[in-house]
């Protein structure tokens, strides 16, 4: 005998319910939409994943191609900049440098492009003239942990606090908690460099609670010791706090608005009508659906994490990827610029691919629409 039960959440669209007689139970979504629920082992959406992977591979090729041609469209190059600072370099040495950096005028642009791909597939990003012909991978590897550690931690904390806080504010709409939205939004409109300077003036200069800048104290050598870790945490607290304050408003406002939309859905009202605990309705039904757009936005912010904030690293003199990119751009160091852009591009694409996969598993309607 087939029975009909109301479906409380769109996520249950893929549930198959069998009764004692082996019949399949239909799940009718609250409202006007009726679907057959399918329970059992969730199938891997290979068609959806294949389509997204193909899209991101094409995007990666386009990004790498632009990454190659864009620096070469700029006026001047790294060797010219280097010769302007070192006038005692012979013409032969200058030509050798151009060949080493892939800027040989005797080689066509197309051949340089093919050579760039050949080196890239071998994991060779070239050498940085700005850093004494050190490998680009080594230079980026020295700056990347500082940026990921600081900006990554601050972004994760800001996302968590903003998402959870926005869900609670949206759930309790009309209460005093609504005052948090204009306050956090106002703080997010303050220019970051100004917020950082205010934090330095108040907490570093006047109160002396935190150091003005740098990643660790003068005279300290990077090593995995409690003293050094304490120095890193102490120096990173102020810039991390300013990043959290500056980005908290966007996460909270976005989650609160999505909660207001989701709370009017039929499956939420049905869950409340069935007498479910308010906490379960909030986190199991309303917040679970409202958080989906937040996941996509968080994936886009991965580029912010890897690329760092140039302004933040300049204000706090922090040795991260953002400052590295700025120095490479000023020196027209093609290899270093391309290496940093490549790392940022790969990070954003991988993060978006993972977000699409998570989105598809959290909301089956996405992969059904794509299919």
Secondary structure, DSSP 4 states (H G I P E B T S, - for coil): ---EEEE--GGGGG--EE-TTSPEEEEEESSS-EE----SSPPP-HHHHHHHHHHHHHHHHHHHHHHHHHHHTSSS-HHHHHHHH-TT--HHHHHHHHHHTT--TTS-HHHHHHHHHHHHHTT---EETTTTTEEHHHHHHHHHHHHIIIIIHHHHHHHHHHHHHHHHHHHTTTSGGGHHHHHHHHHHHS-HHHHHHHHIIIIIIIS--S-SSSSS-TT----SSHHHHHHHHHHHHHHHHHHHHHHHHHHHHHHHHHHHHHTTSHHHHHHHHTT--HHHIIIIIIHHHHTHHHHHHHHHTHHHHHH--HHHHHHTT--SHHHHHHHHHHHT-HHHHHHHHHHHHHHHHHHHHHHHHHHHHH-HHHHHHH-
